[in-house]
């Protein structure tokens, strides 16, 4: 199972039902499986879908995650990362920091500013696919960061503004 307060859900069209488990490795590890078609940031594509492990968060926050390993079948794009969503429907306003394109090495930070709009992406480095990802929320402004070691952080692109409710869904 997952820690108290965390939930797993499939958002949109998923061929295989997603799942998530929790372990104590590295101070707390969530292992996820899931499927989808161009799922994170697919805009109004009918195949928008992905597995989401989340908790609710209100106000300003910083969320950080470390990718320990990537599995999967390597079908492009196989995006993984952090996401903030206003609601749990397919085309919610959202912000995401993902890696997975360009053979799993490229990071991107972006957002969907209105229901059903496509994501607008800003690209990080095409060769690191940061092992550590971070999203910081201050009001309606979101900033994405990546790090190779969890100590030195690099901002990816410019902060973006997405007007969301105070309480949102934050997760992997």
C-alpha positions as CSV (number, residue, x, y, z in Angstrom):
1,X,0.0,0.0,0.0
2,X,0.8,3.7,0.0
3,X,1.6,6.0,2.9
4,X,-1.4,7.6,4.6
5,X,-2.7,10.5,2.5
6,X,-1.4,9.1,-0.8
7,X,-3.6,7.7,-3.5
8,X,-3.1,6.2,-7.0
9,X,-5.5,6.8,-9.9
10,X,-5.4,6.4,-13.6
11,X,-6.2,9.7,-15.4
12,X,-7.7,9.5,-18.9
13,X,-7.1,6.5,-21.2
14,X,-4.9,3.8,-19.9
15,X,-4.5,0.4,-21.6
16,X,-3.2,-1.3,-18.4
17,X,-4.4,-0.3,-15.0
18,X,-1.7,1.5,-13.0
19,X,-0.5,0.5,-9.5
20,X,1.8,1.8,-6.8
21,X,3.5,0.4,-3.7
22,X,5.6,2.0,-1.0
23,X,8.8,0.8,0.7
24,X,11.4,2.1,3.1
25,X,14.3,2.1,0.6
26,X,16.1,5.5,0.5
27,X,13.9,6.9,3.2
28,X,10.6,6.2,1.4
29,X,10.2,4.9,-2.1
30,X,7.1,4.7,-4.3
31,X,7.2,2.2,-7.1
32,X,4.7,2.8,-9.9
33,X,3.5,1.0,-12.9
34,X,1.1,2.5,-15.5
35,X,0.4,3.1,-19.1
36,X,-1.0,5.7,-21.4
37,X,-0.6,7.3,-24.7
38,X,1.5,10.6,-24.8
39,X,-0.1,10.9,-21.4
40,X,1.5,13.9,-19.7
41,X,0.8,17.0,-21.5
42,X,-1.0,15.6,-24.5
43,X,-3.4,18.5,-24.8
44,X,-6.7,17.6,-26.3
45,X,-5.4,14.3,-27.8
46,X,-8.0,11.6,-27.3
47,X,-5.3,9.3,-25.9
48,X,-4.4,11.5,-23.0
49,X,-3.7,9.2,-20.1
50,X,-1.3,8.2,-17.3
51,X,-1.0,6.8,-13.8
52,X,-0.9,9.4,-11.0
53,X,0.2,8.9,-7.4
54,X,-0.8,12.0,-5.4
55,X,-1.7,13.7,-2.2
56,X,-3.6,17.0,-1.7
57,X,-1.7,20.1,-0.8
58,X,-2.9,23.6,-0.1
59,X,-1.1,27.0,-0.4
60,X,2.5,27.5,-1.3
61,X,4.8,24.4,-1.3
62,X,7.9,22.8,-2.7
63,X,7.7,19.2,-3.9
64,X,10.9,17.2,-4.6
65,X,11.4,13.7,-6.0
66,X,14.3,11.5,-6.9
67,X,14.1,9.1,-9.8
68,X,16.0,6.0,-8.7
69,X,15.2,3.9,-11.8
70,X,13.1,3.9,-14.9
71,X,11.5,0.8,-16.3
72,X,9.1,0.4,-19.1
73,X,9.1,-0.6,-22.6
74,X,11.0,2.5,-23.9
75,X,8.2,3.5,-26.3
76,X,8.5,7.3,-27.0
77,X,7.5,9.3,-25.2
78,X,7.6,7.5,-21.9
79,X,7.4,10.5,-19.5
80,X,7.9,10.4,-15.8
81,X,8.0,13.1,-13.2
82,X,6.2,15.5,-10.9
83,X,2.8,17.0,-11.5
84,X,0.5,19.5,-9.9
85,X,-3.2,19.3,-11.0
86,X,-6.2,21.4,-10.1
87,X,-8.7,18.5,-10.5
88,X,-8.4,14.8,-11.4
89,X,-10.0,14.9,-14.9
90,X,-8.1,14.3,-18.1
91,X,-7.5,17.9,-19.2
92,X,-7.2,19.7,-15.9
93,X,-5.1,22.8,-15.5
94,X,-1.8,21.5,-14.4
95,X,2.0,22.0,-14.1
96,X,4.5,19.2,-14.7
97,X,8.2,18.6,-14.7
98,X,9.0,15.4,-16.7
99,X,11.8,13.5,-18.2
100,X,11.6,10.8,-20.8
101,X,11.8,12.2,-24.3
102,X,15.1,12.1,-26.3
103,X,15.8,8.5,-25.1
104,X,14.9,9.4,-21.5
105,X,17.5,12.1,-21.2
106,X,15.5,15.3,-21.9
107,X,13.7,17.2,-19.1
108,X,10.8,19.6,-19.7
109,X,8.8,21.9,-17.4
110,X,5.5,23.2,-18.5
111,X,1.9,23.9,-17.8
112,X,-1.7,23.8,-19.0
113,X,-3.3,27.2,-18.2
114,X,-6.9,26.3,-18.9
115,X,-9.1,23.2,-19.1
116,X,-8.4,21.3,-22.3
117,X,-5.6,23.5,-23.5
118,X,-2.3,21.8,-24.6
119,X,0.7,22.0,-22.4
120,X,3.3,24.6,-23.2
121,X,6.8,23.2,-22.5
122,X,10.2,24.7,-21.7
123,X,13.1,22.4,-22.2
124,X,15.9,21.6,-19.8
125,X,19.1,19.9,-20.8
126,X,18.8,17.2,-23.4
127,X,21.5,15.1,-21.8
128,X,20.9,14.9,-18.0
129,X,17.2,14.0,-17.5
130,X,17.8,15.2,-13.9
131,X,17.8,12.5,-11.3
132,X,16.1,15.0,-8.9
133,X,13.1,17.1,-9.9
134,X,11.4,19.9,-8.0
135,X,8.4,22.1,-8.4
136,X,7.9,25.2,-6.3
137,X,4.5,26.9,-6.0
138,X,4.2,30.5,-4.8
139,X,0.6,31.7,-5.3
140,X,-0.2,31.0,-8.9
141,X,3.5,31.0,-10.0
142,X,5.3,27.7,-10.5
143,X,9.1,27.1,-11.0
144,X,10.8,23.9,-12.1
145,X,14.2,22.8,-11.0
146,X,16.4,19.8,-11.7
147,X,19.5,18.4,-10.1
148,X,21.9,15.6,-10.7
149,X,22.9,15.2,-7.0
150,X,20.0,16.7,-4.9
151,X,22.4,19.5,-3.7
152,X,23.0,21.8,-6.7
153,X,19.7,22.9,-8.4
154,X,19.2,24.4,-11.8
155,X,16.1,26.3,-12.8
156,X,14.5,25.0,-16.0
157,X,13.0,27.8,-18.1
158,X,11.1,30.7,-16.6
159,X,8.5,30.5,-13.8
160,X,5.0,30.0,-15.3
161,X,1.7,31.2,-14.0
162,X,-1.3,28.9,-13.9
163,X,-4.3,30.1,-11.9
164,X,-5.4,27.1,-9.7
165,X,-7.4,26.6,-6.5
166,X,-5.5,26.8,-3.3
167,X,-5.9,23.1,-2.7
168,X,-4.4,21.0,-5.5
169,X,-3.3,17.4,-6.3
170,X,0.5,17.0,-6.1
171,X,2.3,13.8,-7.1
172,X,4.2,11.5,-9.4
